Amino acid sequence: MTATTEVSTTIAALRHEVCALHAELTRYELVIWTAGNVSARVPGHELLVIKPSGVSYDELTPENMVVCDLHGRVVEGELAPSSDTDAQAYVYRHLPHVGGVVHTHSTYATAWASRGEPIPCALTMMADEFGGEIPVGPFALIGDDSIGRGIVDTLTHSRSTAVLMRNHGVFTIGRSARAAVKAAVMCEDVARTLHIARQLGDPIPIEQASIDSLFERYQNVYGQR
C-alpha cells in the first residue's frame, strides 16, 4: 500500500471504532442527549477522529465521524466536529502516549467535579486503574484549548487516566480510544461507590505502598499477556 492508501485505511477503521465506542457511553449511562464524545489519534499522523457536534447518538455513523488535525482544523468530514475538539487536540499534542480521549458528564463523577473534590483512593479498583485518587482540574470555558491545558497540567502530575474538570465533567485518556472509554466507565463506578460510602461514614483510604503495589500488578501482570 502507498502511504496515502495506508492512512486512508487506518482512518476508515478508526471511524468505525470511534463510532462504535459511542454506544458504550450510552450503554453505561455516562451521557445524555448529544453530550459527550470519544476521539482517537490516527497513529503516526498529526490527525484525530472525533464525534460531530450536536448529533444524536442514534444518528452516528462511521461516515459522519470528523477527521481533524492536531490543532482542531477539519481535514475530512461534512459536519462540524465536537466543541471539545480544540481541547482534545491540545491533549494529543502534549501527551504523545495518549491514543484516545473521552468526555462524559456521568452523574456521580460530575457531582464530585461540581464540588471541586478529588475522588479519594479508598477502593482497590481505583488503585488498580488510576494509581491513586482521581484529581480535579481547573474550571475552564468550552470553545478553545483551555480545557485541554487544564487536563494536561493536571494529569502530568498524576498516574490517573481520569480528571474531573471543575463544574464541568469527566475527561479520560488511554493508549487507545477503547482504553479511554474503559477509564470513563470505571471512573463513574468508583465515583458512585465512594459517594454511597460517604453516606455511611468516612471511607478508609488505602496506604500509598499498597496503592503502588496494586497499580503495578494490575498494569503489568493482570489479564492475558
Secondary structure, DSSP 8 states (H G I E B T S, - for coil): --HHHHHHHHHHHHHHHHHHHHHHHHHTT---TT--EEEEEETTTTEEEE-BTT--GGG--GGG-EEEETTS-EEE-SS-B-TTHHHHHHHHHH-TT--EEEEE--HHHHHHHHHT--B---SHHHHHHHSS-B-EE----TTSSHHHHHHHHHHTT-S-SEEEETTTEEEEEESSHHHHHHHHHHHHHHHHHHHHHHHHS------HHHHHHHHHHHHHTSS--
